[in-house]
């Protein structure tokens, strides 16, 4: 081979090597993942909320819903990795509790970050990006407004200096620390007592504690418990790490326990615990359980607090009677028990807006019938049912409904007694009269909410509606739907009866009569026809008797329990109570 051929062959070889290298580099570049690093998460207090700034070293893209009212805010950064020192940021500025960062399963090379912002309460928020696209700003709005600039901190006058004094005598340890670095405190205890203690570098605390003449092990446990740290004891050696498990090392030193709630919702129970515990708590709605992942020494305390919260709510039985009296005099006669002295009960007049001790006449004496609703409170006499039965037999009273409801303390109960009627409705659409058949509820609807604080009194919110279809409208020929509505909130003693009245209704009835055949004759037929107009006025009265039941669901008085069962069960057929919701 001559020199020229050798040079040509060498050039081809170098060219091939360069081509292969280019292809390899190009192939590697094609499969490389482009990402940025989240370097910082900062929280800043505003006058009416909190601003959380997520910073990165490149363009930071995010996904997530905006503006909704939520107690948890979820964001995803699909093209980012976490370069943060910790995955948990304890904010503790109302209404933000903490910020947690996690890498979801299936993330390629750790690219793709999920961020959760936990709030103390449901709030509105918005998410924006900075002009350089390297920051995502989460603004959580609060109903609270603080004075001055929320970001400014008050000037510290005479700031306390850090102090650390430790003495170890006769096997007992005395510690006095003021704003002392926890690493220095633990190191001095380990050196003076000859104990091997390792503390994670991620633990950053300024400790203020005073313990006198205790065994060193009790002091170490006390420090860990006081600052929510995880403590692992093994063969006389101790390991201290952060209590919130945000990595595998701290997770191995924590415990997880599920506490099922029997009487309250798990979400409610977790919200009643101190806010600084939120980072340890999770809710399992399927099992109605609060799941706690925390240092083992904290699990017992949290369990104790949850048991105090998870108590059975009181049950309240509500007996209701809706009676329509022929006139107000009949109502006054039957409800004479409400005419009581100032030492027995009280009344409320919606016309005057006054709550005082007043007699029936004062409560019922108002010229404006539309605002004549009145409320009285008293205890029904034993012969009330007999008097009412006598009025029914004479046709002077009509019991529209007599339901019995059992509801939990503070929960609503609703019952409807009646039927669904169908009426013809005409309406104008696109310039023409349209007709449709519409169903309406005709009868008595009661909605009640009763609650008690265990002081022998019950506060009840009552909303009642009585509707019926009256005669046809003479102009349209359509049936008229009349409604009587009353709502009020009143406080009564346990077992007293709340009387809601003043629901007056006037109805005009036209009656036509004629003699067959003769009444249809032309000209003279009018002589054999007659028409009369009758006007009636009735008053609807709602009687509500709330009674607090025992934990077993029975009346406190056995005689009342027996009488109630006889009245409602009668021939032995059980009447199912209407449960509240």
C-alpha positions as CSV (number, residue, x, y, z in Angstrom):
1,X,0.0,0.0,0.0
2,X,1.5,3.4,-1.0
3,X,1.5,6.5,1.2
4,X,-1.5,8.1,-0.6
5,X,-3.7,5.1,-0.1
6,X,-2.7,5.0,3.6
7,X,-3.7,8.6,4.0
8,X,-7.1,8.1,2.3
9,X,-7.8,5.0,4.5
10,X,-6.9,6.9,7.6
11,X,-9.2,9.7,6.7
12,X,-12.1,7.2,6.2
13,X,-11.4,5.6,9.5
14,X,-11.4,9.0,11.4
15,X,-14.6,10.0,9.6
16,X,-16.3,6.8,10.6
17,X,-15.3,7.2,14.2
18,X,-16.5,10.8,14.1
19,X,-19.9,9.7,12.6
20,X,-20.3,7.0,15.2
21,X,-19.5,9.4,18.0
22,X,-22.0,11.9,16.6
23,X,-24.7,9.3,16.4
24,X,-24.1,8.2,19.9
25,X,-24.2,11.8,21.2
26,X,-27.3,12.5,19.2
27,X,-29.0,9.4,20.5
28,X,-28.1,10.2,24.1
29,X,-29.3,13.7,23.6
30,X,-32.6,12.5,22.2
31,X,-33.3,10.4,25.3
32,X,-32.0,13.0,27.9
33,X,-34.7,14.4,30.2
34,X,-34.7,18.2,30.4
35,X,-35.7,19.4,33.9
36,X,-35.2,22.2,36.4
37,X,-34.5,22.0,40.2
38,X,-36.9,23.4,42.8
39,X,-34.4,25.1,45.1
40,X,-36.6,27.0,47.6
41,X,-40.1,27.2,49.1
42,X,-40.8,30.3,51.1
43,X,-44.0,31.5,53.0
44,X,-44.8,35.1,53.6
45,X,-47.6,36.5,55.7
46,X,-49.9,39.0,54.1
47,X,-52.6,41.2,55.6
48,X,-55.3,38.9,54.4
49,X,-53.6,35.6,53.7
50,X,-50.3,33.8,53.0
51,X,-48.1,33.9,49.9
52,X,-46.0,30.8,49.1
53,X,-43.3,31.2,46.6
54,X,-41.8,28.1,44.9
55,X,-38.4,29.0,43.2
56,X,-36.5,26.9,40.6
57,X,-33.2,27.3,38.7
58,X,-35.1,27.1,35.3
59,X,-38.5,27.5,33.7
60,X,-41.0,26.0,36.2
61,X,-44.2,24.6,34.7
62,X,-47.2,23.5,36.8
63,X,-50.5,21.8,36.6
64,X,-53.4,22.2,39.0
65,X,-56.9,23.7,39.5
66,X,-57.3,27.3,40.4
67,X,-59.6,29.4,42.6
68,X,-61.6,26.7,44.2
69,X,-62.4,26.7,47.9
70,X,-60.3,23.8,49.2
71,X,-58.6,22.7,52.4
72,X,-55.9,20.9,50.4
73,X,-54.2,22.5,47.4
74,X,-52.5,20.0,45.0
75,X,-50.0,21.1,42.4
76,X,-47.8,19.1,40.0
77,X,-44.5,20.2,38.5
78,X,-44.0,17.8,35.6
79,X,-40.5,19.0,34.6
80,X,-38.9,19.5,38.0
81,X,-36.8,17.7,40.5
82,X,-36.5,18.6,44.2
83,X,-33.3,20.1,45.4
84,X,-34.8,21.0,48.8
85,X,-33.2,20.0,52.1
86,X,-36.5,18.6,53.4
87,X,-39.7,17.4,51.9
88,X,-41.8,18.9,54.7
89,X,-42.1,22.7,55.3
90,X,-43.9,23.6,58.5
91,X,-45.5,27.0,57.7
92,X,-47.8,27.5,60.6
93,X,-49.1,30.8,59.4
94,X,-52.9,31.0,59.4
95,X,-54.5,29.7,57.2
96,X,-51.6,27.6,55.9
97,X,-50.5,24.6,58.0
98,X,-47.6,23.0,56.0
99,X,-46.3,22.3,52.5
100,X,-45.2,18.8,51.5
101,X,-43.2,17.7,48.5
102,X,-43.2,14.2,47.1
103,X,-42.0,12.3,44.0
104,X,-44.9,10.2,42.6
105,X,-44.6,6.6,41.7
106,X,-43.5,6.0,38.1
107,X,-41.6,9.2,37.9
108,X,-38.7,8.8,35.4
109,X,-35.3,9.6,37.0
110,X,-37.2,11.5,39.8
111,X,-38.5,14.1,37.4
112,X,-42.0,15.2,38.3
113,X,-42.9,16.7,41.7
114,X,-46.3,16.6,43.5
115,X,-46.8,19.4,46.1
116,X,-49.5,19.5,48.7
117,X,-50.4,22.7,50.6
118,X,-52.5,21.9,53.7
119,X,-54.7,24.5,55.1
120,X,-56.3,24.9,58.6
121,X,-59.7,25.7,57.0
122,X,-61.3,25.9,53.5
123,X,-60.0,28.9,51.6
124,X,-59.9,30.5,48.2
125,X,-56.6,30.6,46.4
126,X,-54.9,31.5,43.2
127,X,-51.7,30.3,41.5
128,X,-49.5,32.5,39.2
129,X,-46.0,32.5,37.6
130,X,-43.4,35.2,37.8
131,X,-42.3,37.2,34.8
132,X,-39.1,35.2,34.5
133,X,-41.1,31.9,34.7
134,X,-38.8,30.6,37.4
135,X,-41.2,31.1,40.3
136,X,-44.7,29.8,41.0
137,X,-46.6,31.9,43.5
138,X,-49.5,30.5,45.5
139,X,-51.7,33.1,47.2
140,X,-54.1,31.7,49.9
141,X,-56.8,34.2,50.8
142,X,-58.0,34.4,54.4
143,X,-61.1,35.9,56.0
144,X,-58.9,37.3,58.7
145,X,-57.1,40.7,58.3
146,X,-54.1,41.6,60.5
147,X,-53.0,45.1,61.3
148,X,-49.8,46.5,59.8
149,X,-47.5,44.7,57.5
150,X,-47.9,41.0,57.9
151,X,-44.4,40.4,56.6
152,X,-42.7,42.6,59.1
153,X,-41.6,41.1,62.4
154,X,-41.8,43.1,65.7
155,X,-38.5,44.5,66.9
156,X,-37.0,42.4,69.7
157,X,-36.1,44.4,72.8
158,X,-33.6,42.9,75.2
159,X,-33.4,39.6,73.4
160,X,-32.6,36.6,75.7
161,X,-29.1,35.2,75.2
162,X,-28.5,31.5,74.7
163,X,-27.6,29.5,77.8
164,X,-26.8,25.9,78.5
165,X,-26.0,24.5,81.9
166,X,-25.7,20.7,82.6
167,X,-24.7,18.9,85.7
168,X,-24.4,15.1,86.2
169,X,-24.1,13.8,89.8
170,X,-24.9,10.5,91.4
171,X,-26.4,9.2,88.2
172,X,-28.9,12.0,87.9
173,X,-28.9,14.8,85.3
174,X,-29.9,18.4,85.7
175,X,-30.4,20.5,82.5
176,X,-31.1,24.2,82.1
177,X,-31.2,25.4,78.5
178,X,-32.4,28.7,77.0
179,X,-32.5,28.9,73.2
180,X,-29.7,26.3,73.0
181,X,-28.9,24.5,69.8
182,X,-30.2,21.0,70.2
183,X,-27.0,19.5,68.7
184,X,-24.9,21.2,71.3
185,X,-27.3,20.1,74.1
186,X,-27.3,16.4,73.0
187,X,-23.6,16.4,72.5
188,X,-22.9,17.7,76.0
189,X,-25.4,15.2,77.6
190,X,-23.7,12.4,75.7
191,X,-20.2,13.5,76.7
192,X,-21.0,14.2,80.4
193,X,-23.1,11.0,80.9
194,X,-21.1,8.7,78.8
195,X,-24.0,7.8,76.6
196,X,-23.9,7.2,72.8
197,X,-26.4,9.5,71.1
198,X,-26.6,10.2,67.4
199,X,-28.8,13.1,66.1
200,X,-29.8,13.6,62.5
201,X,-28.3,16.7,60.8
202,X,-31.7,17.6,59.5
203,X,-32.9,18.2,63.1
204,X,-32.8,22.0,63.7
205,X,-34.1,23.2,67.0
206,X,-33.5,25.9,69.6
207,X,-34.3,24.2,72.9
208,X,-35.6,25.9,76.1
209,X,-36.0,23.3,78.8
210,X,-35.5,22.9,82.6
211,X,-35.1,19.4,84.1
212,X,-33.8,18.6,87.5
213,X,-32.3,15.4,89.0
214,X,-33.6,12.9,86.5
215,X,-32.0,9.8,85.0
216,X,-30.3,10.6,81.6
217,X,-32.6,8.3,79.7
218,X,-35.7,10.2,81.0
219,X,-34.1,13.5,80.0
220,X,-33.4,12.3,76.5
221,X,-37.0,11.0,76.2
222,X,-38.3,14.3,77.6
223,X,-36.4,16.3,75.0
224,X,-37.6,14.1,72.1
225,X,-41.3,14.3,73.3
226,X,-41.2,18.0,74.0
227,X,-40.0,18.8,70.4
228,X,-41.9,16.0,68.5
229,X,-38.7,14.1,67.6
230,X,-38.5,10.4,66.8
231,X,-36.3,8.5,69.3
232,X,-34.9,5.0,68.7
233,X,-33.4,3.1,71.6
234,X,-31.4,0.0,70.9
235,X,-28.8,-1.7,73.2
236,X,-28.1,1.5,75.2
237,X,-27.6,3.6,72.1
238,X,-30.0,6.4,71.0
239,X,-30.9,7.8,67.6
240,X,-32.8,11.1,67.3
241,X,-34.4,12.3,64.0
242,X,-37.3,14.5,62.8
243,X,-40.7,13.2,64.0
244,X,-42.4,13.8,60.6
245,X,-41.3,10.9,58.4
246,X,-40.1,12.6,55.2
247,X,-37.5,10.1,54.3
248,X,-36.8,6.4,54.9
249,X,-34.5,6.9,57.9
250,X,-37.1,8.9,59.9
251,X,-39.9,6.6,58.7
252,X,-38.1,3.6,60.2
253,X,-38.0,5.4,63.6
254,X,-41.7,6.3,63.5
255,X,-44.9,4.3,64.2
256,X,-48.2,4.1,62.3
257,X,-51.5,3.4,64.0
258,X,-55.1,3.7,62.9
259,X,-57.7,5.0,65.3
260,X,-61.3,4.2,64.2
261,X,-63.9,6.7,65.3
262,X,-67.3,5.4,66.6
263,X,-69.4,8.5,67.0
264,X,-67.8,11.4,65.0
265,X,-66.4,11.6,61.5
266,X,-62.7,11.1,61.2
267,X,-62.3,14.4,59.3
268,X,-64.0,16.2,62.1
269,X,-61.9,14.5,64.8
270,X,-58.6,15.3,63.1
271,X,-59.7,18.9,62.7
272,X,-60.3,19.2,66.5
273,X,-56.7,18.2,67.4
274,X,-54.0,20.9,67.7
275,X,-53.0,22.3,64.3
276,X,-49.3,21.4,64.8
277,X,-50.3,17.8,64.6
278,X,-51.7,18.0,61.1
279,X,-48.5,16.8,59.5
280,X,-48.8,13.5,61.4
281,X,-52.5,12.9,60.7
282,X,-54.3,11.3,57.7
283,X,-57.9,10.5,57.3
284,X,-59.2,7.2,56.0
285,X,-62.9,7.9,55.2
286,X,-63.7,4.4,54.1
287,X,-63.0,3.1,57.7
288,X,-63.8,6.4,59.4
289,X,-60.4,6.3,60.9
290,X,-57.6,8.8,61.8
291,X,-54.3,7.3,60.7
292,X,-51.3,8.7,62.6
293,X,-47.7,8.3,61.6
294,X,-45.6,9.9,64.3
295,X,-42.9,9.2,66.9
296,X,-44.0,6.2,69.0
297,X,-44.0,8.2,72.2
298,X,-46.6,10.5,70.7
299,X,-49.1,7.8,69.6
300,X,-50.4,7.2,73.1
301,X,-51.1,10.9,73.7
302,X,-52.9,11.3,70.4
303,X,-55.0,8.2,71.1
304,X,-55.9,9.6,74.5
305,X,-57.0,12.9,72.9
306,X,-59.0,11.2,70.2
307,X,-60.9,9.1,72.7
308,X,-61.9,12.4,74.5
309,X,-63.2,13.7,71.2
310,X,-65.0,10.5,70.1
311,X,-68.0,10.6,72.4
312,X,-71.6,9.7,71.6
313,X,-73.7,12.7,70.7
314,X,-76.9,13.2,72.6
315,X,-80.2,12.1,70.9
316,X,-83.2,14.4,71.0
317,X,-86.7,13.1,70.5
318,X,-89.1,15.6,69.0
319,X,-92.9,15.1,69.2
320,X,-94.7,17.4,66.8
321,X,-98.5,18.1,66.4
322,X,-99.9,20.3,63.6
323,X,-103.5,21.3,64.5
324,X,-105.8,23.4,62.5
325,X,-108.4,25.1,64.6
326,X,-111.7,26.4,63.3
327,X,-111.0,29.8,64.9
328,X,-108.6,31.5,67.3
329,X,-111.0,31.0,70.2
330,X,-110.9,27.3,69.9
331,X,-107.1,27.4,69.8
332,X,-107.0,29.6,72.9
333,X,-109.3,27.2,74.8
334,X,-107.2,24.2,73.9
335,X,-103.9,25.9,74.5
336,X,-104.8,27.5,77.8
337,X,-101.7,25.9,79.3
338,X,-99.6,28.5,77.4
339,X,-101.3,31.3,79.4
340,X,-98.7,31.1,82.1
341,X,-97.1,33.5,84.6
342,X,-93.7,35.0,84.3
343,X,-92.1,32.3,86.4
344,X,-93.2,29.5,84.1
345,X,-92.1,30.3,80.5
346,X,-91.7,33.0,77.9
347,X,-93.0,34.0,74.5
348,X,-91.8,35.7,71.4
349,X,-93.8,38.0,69.0
350,X,-92.6,38.3,65.5
351,X,-94.5,41.6,65.1
352,X,-92.8,43.4,67.9
353,X,-89.5,41.4,67.7
354,X,-89.5,41.2,71.5
355,X,-88.6,38.1,73.7
356,X,-90.2,38.5,77.1
357,X,-92.7,36.9,79.5
358,X,-96.1,37.7,78.0
359,X,-99.6,36.3,78.0
360,X,-101.5,34.8,75.1
361,X,-103.5,38.1,74.4
362,X,-100.3,40.1,74.1
363,X,-98.7,37.6,71.8
364,X,-101.8,37.2,69.6
365,X,-103.0,40.8,69.6
366,X,-101.6,42.3,66.4
367,X,-103.4,44.1,63.6
368,X,-101.1,42.8,60.9
369,X,-102.1,39.2,60.3
370,X,-99.2,38.7,57.9
371,X,-96.8,39.3,60.8
372,X,-98.9,37.8,63.6
373,X,-96.7,34.7,64.1
374,X,-96.3,34.1,67.8
375,X,-94.4,31.6,69.9
376,X,-95.1,30.4,73.5
377,X,-93.5,27.9,75.7
378,X,-94.9,25.8,78.5
379,X,-95.7,22.3,79.7
380,X,-98.7,20.5,78.3
381,X,-101.3,19.4,80.9
382,X,-102.2,15.8,81.2
383,X,-105.7,16.4,79.8
384,X,-104.4,18.2,76.6
385,X,-105.0,15.2,74.4
386,X,-108.5,14.7,75.8
387,X,-109.4,18.3,75.1
388,X,-108.0,18.1,71.6
389,X,-110.0,14.9,70.9
390,X,-113.2,16.6,72.0
391,X,-112.6,19.4,69.6
392,X,-112.0,16.9,66.8
393,X,-115.3,15.2,67.6
394,X,-117.1,18.5,67.3
395,X,-115.4,19.4,64.1
396,X,-113.7,22.4,65.6
397,X,-110.1,21.0,65.2
398,X,-108.3,19.0,62.6
399,X,-104.9,17.3,63.4
400,X,-103.0,17.6,60.2
401,X,-100.0,15.6,61.3
402,X,-98.5,14.1,64.5
403,X,-95.0,12.8,63.7
404,X,-92.3,11.7,66.1
405,X,-88.7,12.3,65.2
406,X,-85.4,11.3,66.7
407,X,-82.3,13.2,65.7
408,X,-78.8,13.7,66.9
409,X,-77.8,16.8,68.8
410,X,-77.4,19.7,66.4
411,X,-78.6,17.7,63.3
412,X,-81.7,18.4,61.3
413,X,-84.8,16.2,61.0
414,X,-87.5,16.7,58.3
415,X,-90.8,15.0,57.7
416,X,-93.6,15.5,55.2
417,X,-97.1,14.3,55.8
418,X,-99.4,14.7,52.9
419,X,-99.7,13.8,49.2
420,X,-98.5,14.9,45.9
421,X,-101.0,16.7,43.8
422,X,-100.8,17.6,40.1
423,X,-101.9,21.0,38.8
424,X,-102.1,22.5,35.4
425,X,-99.6,25.3,34.9
426,X,-99.8,27.8,32.0
427,X,-96.8,30.0,31.1
428,X,-95.8,32.3,28.2
429,X,-93.0,31.0,26.0
430,X,-91.9,32.3,22.6
431,X,-95.1,34.4,22.4
432,X,-97.5,31.5,22.9
433,X,-99.2,30.0,25.9
434,X,-97.7,26.7,27.0
435,X,-99.3,24.2,29.4
436,X,-97.7,21.6,31.6
437,X,-98.6,19.3,34.5
438,X,-96.6,20.0,37.6
439,X,-96.5,18.0,40.8
440,X,-96.7,19.9,44.2
441,X,-96.6,18.6,47.7
442,X,-99.8,19.2,49.6
443,X,-99.7,18.7,53.3
444,X,-97.5,19.6,56.3
445,X,-93.7,19.9,56.1
446,X,-91.6,20.2,59.2
447,X,-87.9,20.9,59.4
448,X,-86.3,21.1,62.8
449,X,-82.8,21.4,64.2
450,X,-82.5,20.9,68.0
451,X,-79.3,21.1,70.1
452,X,-78.5,21.2,73.7
453,X,-75.4,21.8,75.8
454,X,-76.5,19.4,78.6
455,X,-77.8,22.2,80.8
456,X,-81.4,21.2,80.8
457,X,-82.3,23.5,78.0
458,X,-82.9,22.8,74.3
459,X,-82.6,25.4,71.5
460,X,-84.8,24.5,68.5
461,X,-84.9,26.0,65.0
462,X,-88.4,25.3,63.5
463,X,-89.4,25.7,59.9
464,X,-93.0,24.7,59.1
465,X,-95.0,24.8,55.9
466,X,-98.6,23.9,55.3
467,X,-99.9,23.9,51.7
468,X,-103.2,22.9,50.1
469,X,-104.9,23.2,46.8
470,X,-108.0,25.5,47.1
471,X,-110.8,26.2,44.7
472,X,-110.3,27.2,41.1
473,X,-109.3,30.7,40.1
474,X,-112.4,32.3,38.5
475,X,-110.3,34.1,35.9
476,X,-107.8,31.4,34.8
477,X,-109.8,28.3,35.9
478,X,-106.6,26.9,37.5
479,X,-106.4,25.5,41.0
480,X,-104.8,27.8,43.5
481,X,-102.0,26.6,45.8
482,X,-102.1,28.2,49.2
483,X,-99.2,28.0,51.6
484,X,-98.7,29.0,55.3
485,X,-95.0,29.2,56.4
486,X,-93.5,29.9,59.8
487,X,-89.9,29.7,61.0
488,X,-88.3,30.7,64.3
489,X,-85.6,29.7,66.8
490,X,-86.6,29.4,70.4
491,X,-85.1,28.0,73.6
492,X,-87.1,25.8,76.0
493,X,-86.5,23.6,79.0
494,X,-86.1,19.9,78.4
495,X,-89.6,18.4,77.9
496,X,-91.4,21.8,77.5
497,X,-93.7,22.3,74.5
498,X,-93.0,25.1,72.0
499,X,-96.2,26.5,70.4
500,X,-95.9,28.2,67.1
501,X,-99.1,29.9,66.0
502,X,-100.5,32.9,64.1
503,X,-100.7,31.0,60.8
504,X,-104.1,32.3,59.7
505,X,-105.8,31.4,56.5
506,X,-109.0,32.9,55.0
507,X,-110.8,31.0,52.3
508,X,-113.9,32.1,50.3
509,X,-116.1,29.3,49.0
510,X,-118.9,29.9,46.4
511,X,-121.7,27.4,46.4
512,X,-124.1,27.1,43.4
513,X,-127.5,25.3,43.7
514,X,-130.3,24.7,41.1
515,X,-133.4,22.7,40.6
516,X,-132.9,20.0,38.0
517,X,-134.4,20.8,34.6
518,X,-136.1,24.0,35.8
519,X,-132.7,25.6,36.5
520,X,-131.7,25.1,32.9
521,X,-134.7,26.8,31.3
522,X,-134.0,30.0,29.4
523,X,-135.2,33.3,30.7
524,X,-136.9,31.9,33.8
525,X,-134.2,29.5,34.8
526,X,-132.5,32.0,37.0
527,X,-135.5,31.8,39.3
528,X,-134.6,28.2,40.1
529,X,-130.9,28.8,40.7
530,X,-129.1,30.3,43.7
531,X,-125.5,31.2,44.6
532,X,-124.1,31.7,48.1
533,X,-120.6,32.8,49.2
534,X,-119.1,31.5,52.5
535,X,-115.9,32.8,54.1
536,X,-114.0,30.8,56.7
537,X,-111.0,31.6,58.8
538,X,-108.8,29.0,60.4
539,X,-105.6,29.0,62.4
540,X,-102.8,26.5,62.2
541,X,-100.8,25.8,65.4
542,X,-97.6,23.7,65.5
543,X,-96.7,22.2,68.9
544,X,-93.1,21.0,69.3
545,X,-91.9,19.0,72.3
546,X,-88.2,18.2,72.3
547,X,-86.8,15.8,74.9
548,X,-83.3,14.7,75.5
549,X,-83.0,10.9,75.5
550,X,-80.6,8.7,77.5
551,X,-77.5,7.2,75.9
552,X,-79.7,4.1,75.4
553,X,-82.3,6.1,73.4
554,X,-85.0,6.1,76.1
555,X,-86.8,8.9,77.9
556,X,-85.3,9.7,81.3
557,X,-88.6,9.2,83.1
558,X,-89.8,5.5,82.9
559,X,-93.4,6.5,83.2
560,X,-93.1,8.9,80.3
561,X,-91.3,6.1,78.3
562,X,-94.1,3.7,79.0
563,X,-96.8,6.2,78.1
564,X,-95.0,7.2,74.9
565,X,-94.7,3.6,73.8
566,X,-98.4,2.9,74.5
567,X,-99.4,6.1,72.6
568,X,-97.2,5.4,69.6
569,X,-97.2,1.6,69.4
570,X,-100.8,1.2,70.4
571,X,-101.9,-2.2,69.1
572,X,-98.3,-3.5,69.2
573,X,-97.3,-2.4,65.7
574,X,-94.1,-0.5,66.0
575,X,-94.0,2.9,64.5
576,X,-90.5,3.6,63.1
577,X,-89.1,7.0,64.2
578,X,-88.0,9.4,61.6
579,X,-84.2,9.7,62.0
580,X,-82.4,13.0,61.5
581,X,-79.7,13.5,58.9
